[in-house]
């Protein structure tokens, strides 16, 4: 991640709808599989907002990120266990010590995502879970993705394959963020024919629109509990070392 993008993320992640929606989705899953004082590892910490909130909830946390700026951000926010590390190398975490590993919009940034998943699995205890999100719809891959450092956007089939190749069991997978998919198609089509030389950034929205999008994401999470969402701009999955189903 570009350090300038990290600074933008630090400013936006507390309130911008995308970060709020993804954090709510991920934390809902974390709280199903872990309890306070369990160890939560996040690979790719960004601006450390997730780890800070998890630490405030009573979880033990450890962050890993390749960027020294991200690790410095962790330390500034009071997260002591944060290590600069390449996720495609063996993780500096004791084996079988973590209850949950978070990989939120991280795998698409890695040249060897299966290797990173294997290292993540090594840190899990026997009932541990990996919770991950990735961008979907490979056909939408564009210069915007390249500027963000994405190697790929995932199809459901490719994500399933990477989880399987890592020796993990896929417990649950679902699209999410369906309500922005039409706008994404229109925007990417427009930029394909009318390219713009501009940095990757989160589209600005008004406070009213931001609240509306957060509400829509909340409604979508309710639908996801009742039934799988048929499509979406992203995918969310839970993988484990065991074949048990989430309760």
C-alpha positions in Angstrom: 0.0 0.0 0.0 1.2 3.5 -0.8 2.0 5.4 2.4 -0.2 8.2 1.2 -3.1 5.8 0.9 -2.4 4.6 4.4 -2.8 8.2 5.7 -6.1 8.4 3.8 -7.2 5.2 5.4 -6.3 6.4 8.9 -8.6 9.4 8.4 -11.5 7.5 6.9 -11.7 4.1 8.5 -13.6 5.2 11.6 -16.6 6.5 9.8 -16.4 5.9 6.0 -19.2 3.4 5.1 -17.0 0.8 3.4 -14.7 0.4 6.4 -17.6 0.5 8.9 -19.6 -2.1 6.9 -16.6 -4.5 6.4 -15.6 -4.2 10.1 -19.2 -4.9 11.3 -19.3 -8.0 9.0 -15.9 -9.2 10.2 -16.5 -8.5 13.9 -19.8 -10.3 13.8 -18.0 -13.4 12.7 -15.1 -12.9 15.2 -17.6 -12.8 18.1 -19.1 -16.1 17.0 -15.8 -17.9 17.1 -13.8 -16.1 19.8 -14.2 -14.7 23.3 -12.3 -11.9 25.2 -8.7 -12.8 26.0 -8.5 -15.0 22.9 -5.7 -14.2 20.5 -6.7 -12.5 17.3 -4.1 -12.0 14.5 -4.6 -9.6 11.7 -2.5 -9.9 8.6 -2.4 -6.6 6.8 -3.3 -4.1 9.6 -3.8 -1.0 7.4 -4.2 1.9 9.8 -4.7 -0.4 12.8 -8.4 0.6 13.3 -9.6 -3.1 13.5 -6.9 -4.1 16.0 -7.6 -1.1 18.2 -11.3 -1.9 18.4 -10.7 -5.6 19.0 -8.2 -4.7 21.8 -10.7 -2.4 23.3 -13.2 -5.3 23.3 -10.8 -7.4 25.4 -9.2 -9.6 22.8 -5.4 -10.1 22.7 -4.2 -8.9 19.4 -1.1 -9.2 17.2 -0.7 -7.4 13.9 1.5 -8.3 10.9 2.2 -5.9 8.0 4.9 -5.5 5.4 4.8 -1.7 5.7 6.8 -0.1 8.6 4.4 2.8 8.5 1.5 0.5 9.4 3.4 -1.0 12.3 4.3 2.5 13.5 0.6 3.3 13.3 -0.2 0.3 15.5 2.3 1.3 18.1 1.0 4.9 18.1 -2.5 3.5 18.8 -1.3 1.4 21.8 -1.0 -1.9 20.1 2.2 -3.4 21.4 2.3 -6.6 19.5 2.7 -5.5 15.9 5.4 -6.9 13.7 6.7 -5.9 10.3 6.5 -9.1 8.3 6.0 -10.5 4.8 2.8 -12.7 5.1 4.2 -15.1 2.5 7.0 -16.0 4.9 6.5 -18.2 8.0 4.7 -16.1 10.5 6.5 -15.1 13.8 3.6 -16.4 15.9 3.6 -19.5 18.1 1.9 -22.4 16.4 -1.6 -23.3 17.5 -1.9 -20.1 19.6 -4.6 -18.0 17.8 -8.4 -18.4 17.8 -9.0 -16.1 14.7 -6.9 -14.8 11.9 -8.3 -11.8 10.0 -7.3 -11.3 6.3 -9.5 -8.5 5.2 -8.9 -7.4 1.7 -5.4 -8.8 1.9 -5.1 -11.9 -0.3 -5.5 -9.9 -3.5 -2.3 -8.0 -2.6 -0.2 -11.1 -2.3 1.8 -12.8 -5.0 1.5 -16.2 -3.2 -1.9 -16.1 -1.4 -2.0 -19.9 -0.8 1.4 -19.7 1.0 0.1 -16.9 3.2 -3.0 -19.0 4.0 -0.9 -22.0 5.0 1.2 -19.8 7.4 -2.0 -18.4 8.8 -3.3 -21.9 9.4 -0.2 -22.8 11.3 -1.0 -20.2 14.0 -4.6 -21.5 14.6 -5.5 -23.7 17.5 -7.6 -26.8 16.7 -10.9 -24.8 16.6 -9.4 -21.7 15.1 -10.9 -19.8 12.1 -9.6 -17.6 9.3 -12.0 -14.8 8.4 -11.3 -13.2 5.1 -12.7 -10.8 2.5 -11.6 -10.2 -1.0 -12.8 -8.1 -4.0 -14.9 -10.1 -6.4 -15.7 -10.0 -10.2 -12.4 -10.6 -12.0 -14.0 -8.9 -15.1 -13.9 -5.6 -13.1 -10.1 -5.7 -12.7 -8.9 -2.3 -13.8 -6.1 0.3 -13.4 -7.8 1.2 -10.1 -6.9 -2.3 -8.8 -3.4 -2.0 -10.2 -2.9 1.3 -8.4 -4.1 -0.3 -5.2 -1.5 -3.1 -5.6 -4.1 -5.9 -6.4 -2.8 -8.9 -8.3 -6.3 -10.2 -8.9 -10.0 -9.9 -8.1 -11.5 -13.2 -7.0 -14.2 -15.5 -8.4 -15.9 -17.8 -5.9 -14.2 -20.7 -7.6 -10.7 -19.3 -7.3 -11.2 -18.4 -3.7 -12.4 -21.9 -3.0 -9.4 -23.3 -4.8 -6.9 -21.2 -2.9 -8.5 -22.2 0.5 -8.4 -25.9 -0.5 -4.8 -25.7 -1.8 -3.8 -24.3 1.6 -5.1 -27.4 3.3 -8.1 -25.6 4.9 -11.7 -26.4 5.1 -14.1 -23.8 3.7 -16.9 -23.5 6.2 -18.9 -20.6 4.7 -18.6 -18.3 1.8 -20.9 -15.5 0.5 -20.9 -12.5 -1.7 -21.5 -9.2 0.0 -21.7 -5.5 -0.9 -24.4 -6.2 -3.6 -25.9 -2.8 -3.4 -22.8 -1.0 -4.9 -22.3 -3.5 -7.7 -24.3 -1.6 -10.4 -22.5 1.6 -9.7 -19.1 -0.3 -9.8 -20.0 -1.7 -13.2 -20.9 1.7 -14.6 -17.9 3.4 -13.2 -15.4 0.8 -14.4 -17.0 0.8 -17.9 -16.8 4.6 -18.0 -13.1 4.6 -17.0 -12.3 1.9 -19.5 -13.4 4.3 -22.3 -12.4 7.5 -20.5 -9.3 6.7 -18.4 -8.1 9.2 -15.8 -4.6 9.5 -14.4 -5.5 9.8 -10.8 -4.5 8.0 -7.6 -6.7 5.1 -6.2 -9.0 6.6 -3.6 -12.3 6.1 -1.9 -15.0 8.0 -3.7 -16.2 10.9 -1.5 -19.8 10.7 -0.3 -22.0 13.1 1.6 -22.8 12.4 5.3 -26.3 11.5 4.3 -25.2 9.1 1.7 -22.6 7.6 4.0 -25.3 6.9 6.6 -27.6 5.4 3.9 -24.8 3.1 2.7 -24.1 2.0 6.3 -27.8 1.2 6.8 -28.0 -0.7 3.5 -25.0 -2.8 4.5 -26.7 -3.5 7.9 -29.8 -4.7 6.0 -27.6 -6.9 3.8 -26.0 -8.5 6.8 -29.5 -9.5 8.1 -30.3 -11.0 4.7 -27.0 -12.9 4.8 -28.0 -14.5 8.1 -31.3 -15.7 6.5 -29.9 -16.7 3.1 -26.9 -16.3 1.0 -26.7 -13.1 -1.0 -26.6 -14.0 -4.7 -24.0 -11.6 -5.8 -21.8 -8.7 -4.6 -18.8 -6.6 -5.2 -16.8 -8.6 -2.6 -16.6 -12.1 -1.1 -16.4 -13.0 2.6 -15.4 -16.5 3.8 -14.6 -18.5 6.9 -12.0 -21.3 6.7 -10.8 -23.7 9.4 -8.5 -26.6 10.2 -11.6 -28.7 11.0 -14.6 -29.7 9.0 -17.2 -28.5 11.6 -19.9 -26.0 10.5 -20.2 -22.6 12.1 -23.0 -22.4 14.7 
